[in-house]
Amino acid sequence: MGIGDFIKTYFVDPITYGTGYNIYNTVVYGVLLILGGYGVVKLLKRLGVRMDKKLFNAVLPFVVFGGFLRGLEEFARLTGEGVLPHSPFFLTPGIYLIIAVVSIAALLIGVYLKKEEYPRVMLPIGWALVGVGVLLALSDMALVASGGVLDMSLRPTLFLWIILLGAGLTFLGRLVLNKLNILSRENTLVLSGFAFEAAAVATAVYSLSYKAEQPLTQALLSVSPHIYPILKLGLVIGIIHFIEGVPKDEEAHWLSKLILLVLGVPMGVHNTLQILLGL
């Protein structure tokens, strides 16, 4: 296989056809995410903004919005319907770039209007976008419920199970974090994203014969689908514990947590929305 065929097979085709991840593009996207994060840190320094707890919380709604966009794009791709068009720009890595640009734009507006109090501008913009995402999802759900696209007879039950299981996993994870003396709102946010992702995946595996797109998720599932949520939770808690070894006044601490937030929360929203839309 030549270099051109390799790039087409493992990078271009997954974006064009939405076929998911493989070991090659997963590694490359991971490296790009880390490099992009450090690029953002340099940009923030030029703006006089630190990568800290305040910024972490201000970015949260934009990350949630990204999960909605990804789930709605999946609906459009698989059904040919929906309010959001099927587009490679809403797939990895495009969706991360879109959310980064939107977040930075909101940050620039916040710094211009409120200086150090930029979250007072960023948060309303971000949660307004989440509201737009909810309305778009409700529109697609109405299309499904009308019977014009997919059968969703089991979806309310599965969605409720995901909520209960995700909440239970988050509660269990918080107990462990507390035992390790690293319980915090920010660590809970990171943990909950992966908890709901694991709950949605486990539900899809048992009820819908789901096969994971991501190599790491599929590897954990191959160990045992029955304990996949616990394995995922244990891995995330281990990473959080490692990050807590980095002093909180260092930007690397908050950059690492922000990367975890970006990896976990959108997938939790995306996977849960997939179940609810019958995908």
N, C-alpha and C positions, 0 to 999 in steps of 0.2 A: 504493500500500500504506500503510495507516494504521499508527500507532505500535504499536497492539495486535497487528496482523497481523505486523508486523516482529519484535516481541519473541517472538511465538509461533513464527514460522518459523525464526528464527536462534538463539533461546536456549532456548525451552521444548521444542520438538519434538526437538532433538538430545539433550536430557537424557531426555525421556520415552521415546523410541524407540531411543536409543543409536546415532544415525546419525553421530556424530563431530563434527568441527570445521568451522567456516567462518571466513572472514576476520574477521567481526564478533565472534563469541564468542571467537575466539583472542586478538584484541587486548584485549578486555575482561577475559578471564581472566588475561592477562599483567599487565595493570595491577593487578588485584586481588591477584595473587600478590606483586607488589612492595610494594603498600600493606600487605598482610597481613604481609609480612616485617618491615617497619618497625614495625608494630604489635606484633609478637612481640618486637622489640628493646626497645621501651618496657616491655613486660611483664617482660622479663628484668631490666631495670634495677631494677624494683620488687622483684624477688627477689634482687637482688645478684649476678646471673649475667651474665657478659660473653658476647657473641657472638664466640667465638674457636675456635681449633683443637680444643680439648677438647670443646666443644659440637658442632662439626661432626662429629666422629667418633662421638659418643654418639648422634646422630640417625640415622646410617647404617642400622642394622637396621630402624628404623621405616619408612624410605623403601623398603627392600627389601620389607617386609611390604605396603606400599601397592601395589607392583607385582603381588604375588600376588593381592591382593583384586581388583584391576582385571581381571586375566586370568581369574580364576575367575568374575567377574560376566559377562564376555563369553561364557564357555562356557554359563552358565545362560541368558543371553538368546538365544543362537543355537540351543540344543538343547532348552530347556525342562527340562533335567536338571541334575544337579550338587548338591553339598553347599551351595553358597552361592546364596541366592535372587537372582533378577534384580531389581535395585532401582536407581532413579536416584541413590540415596545413594552408590553405589559408582562412579558416573561423575563426570567433571569437571563442576562444581567440588566436588561432595560428597565425593569420595574424599580430596581435599586437606584439607578441613575435618576429616574423621574422623581422618586421620593426625596432623594438627596437634593436635587435642584429646587423642589418645592419647599423643603425645609430650610434650605439656605436663604431662599428668597424671603420667607417669613421671618427668618432671623435678621436679615438686613433691614427689613421694615421695622422690626422691633427695636433694633439698636438705634436706628435713625430717630424713632419716635420716643423711646423710653430709656435709651442708654443701657445702664446696668439692669434695669427692670424689664428687659426685653421679653421675659416669659409672659408678662401681662398682655403682650400683643400676640406672641406666638401661640399660646394655648387657645385663645378664642378662635384663631384661624384654623388651628389643627382640629379642634373638636367640631368646628363647622364643617370641615372636610369629612370627618367621620360621619356626621349627620347626613351629608350627601351620599356617602357610601351606603348607609343604612337605607336611605330612600331608593337608591338604585337596586339594592338587594331585594327590597320589598317589591319593587316593580317586576323583577325576574321571578320572585316567588309567586306573585299573582299570575304570571304567565304559566308557571308550572301547575298551580292549583286549578287553573281553568281547564286543564287536561289537554292543552294544545302541544305540550312538549314532552314531558316525562311523567311517569307514574311516581307519586310521592306518598303512597298510602302508609308506608312504614316510617317516613321521615320524621314526623313530629316525635314519635317514640324514640327513635335513634338520637335525635337532637337532645331530648330531655336526658337520655342516658349519658351523652357526652358531657352535658353541663354538670350532672351529678358526679360522674367519674372524674372530670377535670377538677371540680371543686374539692373532691376527696383527696386527689393526688396533691393538690396545692396545700391542703391542710396537713397532710402527712409530711410533705416537704418542709413546711414551716416548722414542724416539730423537730425535724432533723437540724434545720438551720439554727433553731433556738438552742438545741443541745450543743451545737458547735460554737455558740456565741457569735453568730454572724447573721442573725435575723434582722432584717431591715425592710422598709417599704420597697426600696429599689431591688433588693435581692428577691423579694416576693414577686415583683412584677416580672422579672426575668424567669423565675421558676414557673409562674403561672402560664406563661406563653408556651413553654415546653410541655407543661402538664396537660393543657388542652389539646396540644398537637398530638401527644401520646394517646390521649383519650379518644380523639377522633380516628387516629390510625388503628388502634385496637378495635374500636367499634366497626370500622370498615372491613378489617380483616375477618372478623367473626361473622358479620352480617352480609357482606357484599363481595367476599373473595378478593379483597383489595390487594394489589401488589404495589409496594412503595416505589416512588420515583427516585428517591435519594439513596445512594449506595450505603451510607451509614445506617439509615433507618432499616433498609432491607437486611443488612448484616445483623443488626440487633434482633430483628424479627426472626431471622434464621436460627438464632440461638434458642429462642422459644417465644412464640407469639403470646403465650399465657403470661409471661413475666416481662414483656416488652416495656410497658409503662414504668415498671420499677427500675429496669435497666437504664432507660432514658433519664429518669429522675435521678438515679444515682450518679450517672455521668455528669449531668448538669450541676448537681450539688458539689461534686468533686472539682469541677472547673471554677465554680463560684468560690469555694474554699481556697483554691489556689490564688485566685484574683485578690481575695481578702488579705493575702500576704503582702500585696503591694500597698504602700501607704496611700491613704485616701487623698492626700494633698498632691499626689503625682497624677498627671494627666493620663498616664498609661492605665491607671486603675479604672478611671471612668470610661476611657476609650474601650477597654476590654469588656466592661459591662454593657456599653452601648452596642457593641458588636453582637453580644449574646442576645440583647433585646431585639435587635434587627433580625437575627436568625430565628428566634423563637416565637415572638408575638405574631408576626404576619402569618407564619405557618399554622399557628393555632387558629387564627381567624379564618384563613384560607381553607383549611381542612374541615373545620366545622361548617363553614358556608357550603362547601361541596356536598356534605351530607344533607344539609337542609334543602339544597336545590336538586337533590336526586342524582348527583353525578357519580 
